[in-house]
Amino acid sequence: MKYNNVKILLNKWRYVMSNLKKLQSRQLDEFFEAILMLKTKDDCYAFFEDVCTLRELNSISQRLEVAKLLKIRKTYNEIELETGASTATISRVNRSLQFGAEGYELVLDALIAKDLKNKK
């Protein structure tokens, strides 16, 4: 493995570990457990409507859409036009895809496959 690749992986690991430590808490664990208890989309709508503002939900869903579009190699301009996301948001999501905790990766392939299936 080239030195630059090792350096990139090491920086990614440091970034993930430092953010993970900041994030973990009893409250957040309980929040995630509550989410895992939701069984239907209607449950999710009801829960998140109570827990989040509309702006927060729109921001989160927009970032997920941006991640999907980046994953299928759309350009920043295409993503900006399609989603209305700012280049700062697109850049932030791109950074998470490259150096984040791989959380997007847990769902992106399945979501993209579902989108392709629905287009047929």
Secondary structure, DSSP 8 states (H G I E B T S, - for coil): --HHHHHHHHHHHHHHHHHHHHH--HHHHHHHHHHHH--SHHHHHHHHHHHS-HHHHHHHHHHHHHHHHHHTT--HHHHHHHH---HHHHHHHHHHHHHS-STTHHHHHHHHHHHHHHH-
